[in-house]
Amino acid sequence: MKYNIISEPLANMPWEEKPANFEFPVWRSAHNPIVKRNPIPGIARIFNSAVVPWENGTFIGVFRAETVHTLPHLRVGRSNDGVNWTFENKQLSMVDEEGKPWDPYYAYDPRVVKVDDWYYVIWCTEAHGPAIGLAKTKDFNTFIRLENPFIPFNRNGVLFPKTFDGKFKILSRASDNGHTPFGDIFLSESPDLVYWGKHRHVMERGGSGWWQGLKIGCGAAPIETSEGWLMLYHGVCNTCNGYVYSMGAAILDLEEPSIVKYRCKNYILTPETEYEEQGFVPNVVFPCATLVDPKDGRMAIYYGAADSYVALAYTTVDELVDYIKEHHESVGRDGELGK
């Protein structure tokens, strides 16, 4: 391997070899979509969901589910192979730190990040407008809901999978009360997951690529490598037929992740297949989770497709980092400390 990966060993993960003569650094699973429409009774769609390794080589995740009357909520799913999933027959419930029920009115687009001994769930919640929700669990049975990090309006909150001198760091995108026809990625810091500050600008939308000209938002939890934090994100453009969501990639500085070291001017995945182009919201590729094997650098990417399906793609850290560096573009002040 060319680049070292700092993460826990992964004994078992989904994998498919790269197709012959395939020119792009990310390739789709032949089993896509791995979660289809109407996956369980009463649920119309599951998409934009987060997956992490679990016990005995299995996998667990928090999934965005929408009922037949479309109210989004979170639901736990389990898998032995990371491809075939079973889902609990009830929505995920939360309690406050005193053990009293505290469920969100709605919840969508979760990410799950392990920091030390806790798994943190970050999602878009309702707080008199869209805001970032935060909860923690150790067993995926009891979820302790914490205070929202920020006031509305904010989306796409993603924690880093480690602390920095005892401080938590979170990526987010300032929003509005609608579909947000604007947006850059910002970084914030907290000593205790309650008080957040030292806000830093990380990346701005735009550059030479049309595909990220409208807004950008962090996807899966950044991956710590010897080259920097490997970050997947979504970039959005506005067309005469609506928004198009594509997947991009960048590398942030290890010690000061508000500094962008490399940013790929090309998307690494864009809607091209039927399940990405046609659905409840067409033309959406929305990354939410990755699995990485630090031994050989294999990488599985879970993404939502057309707000209707969960899909899976593959790459290796070596190939993706090299591709980012080869197609690097400096955009605005991204390379500066975002103070």
Rosetta blueprint (number, residue, H / E / L):
1 M L
2 K L
3 Y L
4 N L
5 I E
6 I L
7 S L
8 E L
9 P L
10 L L
11 A L
12 N L
13 M L
14 P L
15 W L
16 E L
17 E L
18 K L
19 P L
20 A L
21 N L
22 F L
23 E L
24 F L
25 P L
26 V L
27 W E
28 R E
29 S L
30 A L
31 H L
32 N L
33 P L
34 I L
35 V E
36 K L
37 R L
38 N L
39 P L
40 I E
41 P L
42 G L
43 I E
44 A E
45 R E
46 I E
47 F E
48 N E
49 S E
50 A E
51 V E
52 V E
53 P E
54 W L
55 E H
56 N H
57 G H
58 T L
59 F E
60 I E
61 G E
62 V E
63 F E
64 R E
65 A E
66 E E
67 T E
68 V L
69 H L
70 T L
71 L L
72 P E
73 H E
74 L E
75 R E
76 V E
77 G E
78 R E
79 S E
80 N L
81 D L
82 G L
83 V L
84 N L
85 W L
86 T E
87 F E
88 E L
89 N L
90 K L
91 Q L
92 L L
93 S L
94 M E
95 V E
96 D L
97 E L
98 E L
99 G L
100 K L
101 P E
102 W L
103 D L
104 P L
105 Y L
106 Y L
107 A E
108 Y E
109 D E
110 P E
111 R E
112 V E
113 V E
114 K E
115 V E
116 D L
117 D L
118 W E
119 Y E
120 Y E
121 V E
122 I E
123 W E
124 C E
125 T E
126 E E
127 A L
128 H L
129 G L
130 P E
131 A E
132 I E
133 G E
134 L E
135 A E
136 K E
137 T E
138 K L
139 D L
140 F L
141 N L
142 T L
143 F E
144 I E
145 R E
146 L E
147 E L
148 N L
149 P L
150 F L
151 I L
152 P L
153 F L
154 N E
155 R E
156 N E
157 G E
158 V E
159 L E
160 F L
161 P L
162 K L
163 T L
164 F E
165 D L
166 G L
167 K E
168 F E
169 K E
170 I E
171 L E
172 S E
173 R E
174 A E
175 S L
176 D L
177 N L
178 G L
179 H L
180 T L
181 P L
182 F L
183 G L
184 D L
185 I E
186 F E
187 L E
188 S E
189 E E
190 S E
191 P L
192 D L
193 L L
194 V L
195 Y L
196 W L
197 G E
198 K E
199 H E
200 R E
201 H E
202 V E
203 M E
204 E L
205 R L
206 G L
207 G L
208 S L
209 G L
210 W H
211 W H
212 Q H
213 G L
214 L L
215 K E
216 I E
217 G E
218 C E
219 G L
220 A L
221 A L
222 P L
223 I E
224 E E
225 T E
226 S L
227 E L
228 G E
229 W E
230 L E
231 M E
232 L E
233 Y E
234 H E
235 G E
236 V E
237 C E
238 N E
239 T E
240 C L
241 N L
242 G E
243 Y E
244 V E
245 Y E
246 S E
247 M E
248 G E
249 A E
250 A E
251 I E
252 L E
253 D L
254 L L
255 E L
256 E L
257 P L
258 S L
259 I L
260 V E
261 K E
262 Y E
263 R E
264 C E
265 K L
266 N L
267 Y L
268 I L
269 L E
270 T L
271 P L
272 E L
273 T L
274 E H
275 Y H
276 E H
277 E H
278 Q L
279 G L
280 F L
281 V L
282 P L
283 N L
284 V E
285 V E
286 F E
287 P E
288 C E
289 A E
290 T E
291 L E
292 V E
293 D L
294 P L
295 K L
296 D L
297 G L
298 R E
299 M E
300 A E
301 I E
302 Y E
303 Y E
304 G E
305 A E
306 A L
307 D L
308 S L
309 Y E
310 V E
311 A E
312 L E
313 A E
314 Y E
315 T E
316 T E
317 V H
318 D H
319 E H
320 L H
321 V H
322 D H
323 Y H
324 I H
325 K H
326 E H
327 H L
328 H E
329 E L
330 S L
331 V L
332 G L
333 R L
334 D L
335 G L
336 E L
337 L L
338 G L
339 K L
